[in-house]
């Protein structure tokens, strides 16, 4: 297993380009199931989760060329309607193949995703939506068995805003008979990216990015090429890295409007953020001010930036209150941040962070994807040397983050443990 060794205290300078979005690429890869043919997907990040999705598609019979940047997916050969536990357990998002397999073959058998470190993450709303479209769903032996000759459009109202649920039902409804309306739909930019790809395949989807999405079912879709949007969470992570190290960086190819909630909170903390022609400049203040945040569905403050923002508040002046309202167990980075000398207390879904002058370098262990990022950020700002182990969590969602940070002047290396 690899680990990262970081010598803290370097101010980040220069420019960086983020990779394509993991959370846009994954559902886009799954959508290729809906239409036989060759789909060329570009700006795909080299990530473990991308490799896992490729394995799932190949297990279904697709043939895939490449595993990053440009990936060619030939979905013509897909002939199985079953996604097994050993694949789904490594990445929950693979459960999204259920709807497209059902739409294409009239039946599907997909393992229920296992638990996850950050929360139970049920898929009840996915299944309820598929049933509303006419699917017969049976849960047995840890699998979802679904059947339906042809899905039929319906009005679906989500109890809670669910990114995966919205994506799942958008894909299943694309070739259903008649109109489907998704109400209280999630509004994340990754959903807009998926809708744009589906429409390029011939789907008729309107309203993606708002809380009401209308889908006119079409009889068939055809393979299409697509360029994945930039990864806004990777970009947000670099913004915070600059802010915590007294840095001044520019991030290329970034739509700041995808991170408005984060940018406004960072500006409240005293960080200078400007954007021109797709380049975002982030300039740190002498001392960060403490700021309170509450995670919310988009366009609220993104839960995927909560751990990173907490790391920043560890060195801000004053106390900040961070409440995590999306997942029930997304504070596992707290106990690791305490090892760096942070002052954090947790009460239920609320963490209170009292800023300290300086963090001190320490050995630490990653527990989930975004928690690993927050430990790296702490190491960059800390005095002395830090280590982050179990960075296979990190490799799920960040392409060569240590190289990109080193390119900005950080002293960070990956070594074999
Ligand atoms: C997506 O997960 C992202 N993953 C997550 O990013 C992100 O944190 C999350 O959306 C929220 O923004 C991908 O896109 C691959 P949800 P998803 O369904 O779709 C509850 C990362 O770090 N819920 O929006 O699984 C659920 O328990 C990952 O890149 C139900 O109750 O999230 C949660 O509390 C982590 N029933 C809330 O909704 C359901 O049927 C939001 O979950 C579905 C969800």
Boltz pocket constraint, residues with backbone or C-beta under 6 A from the ligand:
constraints:
  - pocket:
      binder: B
      contacts: [[A, 22], [A, 23], [A, 26], [A, 93], [A, 119], [A, 120], [A, 121], [A, 122], [A, 123], [A, 124], [A, 125], [A, 126], [A, 127], [A, 160], [A, 161], [A, 162], [A, 163], [A, 164], [A, 165], [A, 186], [A, 303], [A, 304], [A, 325], [A, 326], [A, 327], [A, 328], [A, 369], [A, 370], [A, 397]]
      max_distance: 6.0
